Amino acid sequence: MKRNRYYTLIGLTIGDGNIHNPKLNKGSNRAYLDIAHTLKHKDYIEYKKTILDDIDVNCNIGIKKSRNIPKLYKVYTKGYHILENIRQKFYKNDKRKFYKRWIKNITPEMLSIFWMDDGCFVKQFNKKKDYMYHCGDISTMSYDKKSVKNLQLCFLQYGIESYMYYSKRSKGHGIRFNRSNLYKLCDLIKPYVLDIPSMYYKINYSQSDL
């Protein structure tokens, strides 16, 4: 199925993608997309580049250096008006926004990227029943509460239920999947994750341990 350019760019921005102000793009008045990961996830950046190539967005790959963090491998686009349009909708009052009208266009591939960017397996302890259990979290602390609810609906349209929790530490809301819905999520996104060896651990759970 051919990817929709507008919603594919939104999908790449939901997690670790950042659309930068065009004022920071020297020689252009158009916003650009920048996505960076550690060097061990080089294949993941290359996967994202193939997505951008597929929707005819001009981009390059390079090393991103910083004084305080290890070198990062990144893909960055040229300036595009469509990215400026998305940026103006996405960033409001220091919080990210995700709109209800976008939900039906979020594909399993986009959800796989969201999980690979910001998802993880976590252990929780049930004090009442005195046992440890596993679940899955997606960090959505940079979004406002309404947007987090809309992001939950992106999963629900594929039969994956979740609940919202509040993090005092991050002062924001996250999305959590219980064990059965974590299985459903991993099954849904597995075909995409299997194309990226460095991301296998994102679906590599042992059901006997969960």
C-alpha positions, 0 to 999 in steps of 0.5 A, spaced: 500 500 500 502 506 498 504 511 503 500 517 504 505 523 504 502 528 509 500 522 514 507 518 514 510 525 516 506 525 522 507 518 523 515 519 523 514 525 528 509 522 533 515 519 537 523 521 536 522 526 530 522 533 530 520 538 525 525 544 526 523 552 526 525 554 518 528 560 522 534 555 524 534 552 517 539 556 513 538 558 506 531 556 507 524 559 510 521 552 510 521 547 516 525 541 516 525 534 519 530 531 523 531 524 526 536 521 530 538 515 534 544 512 537 549 509 532 547 502 534 541 503 531 544 505 524 539 500 521 533 504 524 535 510 521 536 507 514 529 504 515 526 511 516 530 514 510 527 509 505 520 511 508 522 518 506 525 516 499 518 512 498 514 519 499 519 523 495 522 527 501 529 529 499 533 527 505 540 525 507 544 521 513 549 523 517 553 523 524 550 528 529 555 530 534 554 533 541 559 535 547 554 531 552 552 525 549 554 519 544 555 520 537 548 520 534 546 517 527 541 521 523 536 522 517 534 530 516 530 532 510 530 538 506 526 544 507 518 543 505 512 547 506 508 541 508 513 540 514 511 547 516 504 546 516 505 540 520 509 543 525 504 549 526 499 544 528 504 539 532 507 544 537 502 548 541 504 552 548 510 548 549 506 541 549 505 537 543 498 536 540 495 530 536 488 531 533 482 526 533 482 527 525 489 524 524 487 517 528 484 513 522 490 515 518 495 512 523 497 505 520 500 499 523 507 501 521 506 508 524 505 505 530 511 500 530 515 506 529 512 510 535 513 503 539 520 503 537 521 510 538 518 511 545 516 504 547 519 499 552 517 493 557 516 495 564 515 491 570 510 492 575 509 490 582 502 488 585 502 489 592 495 486 594 497 480 590 504 480 592 507 478 585 511 482 579 508 482 572 510 485 566 506 490 561 508 495 556 509 503 556 509 508 551 512 515 553 507 521 551 509 526 557 511 531 551 503 531 549 497 534 553 492 530 556 487 530 550 492 528 545 494 522 549 487 520 549 487 521 542 493 517 541 490 511 545 485 511 540 490 510 534 491 503 538 484 502 539 482 502 532 486 495 531 483 492 538 489 494 542 486 497 549 491 501 554 490 506 559 493 513 561 497 514 567 500 520 570 508 521 572 509 525 577 517 525 575 515 527 568 509 531 570 506 528 564 501 522 562 504 516 559 500 510 555 500 503 558 498 496 555 497 490 560 500 483 558 494 481 553 494 488 549 502 488 549 501 481 546 496 484 541 501 490 539 507 486 538 503 481 533 501 487 530 507 491 529 512 485 528 512 485 520 515 491 521 520 490 526 523 484 523 526 489 518 530 492 523 535 487 526 537 492 532 530 493 534 528 486 535 529 487 542 522 491 542 518 485 541 522 480 544 518 478 550 518 471 553 510 469 554 513 465 560 516 471 563 510 475 562 
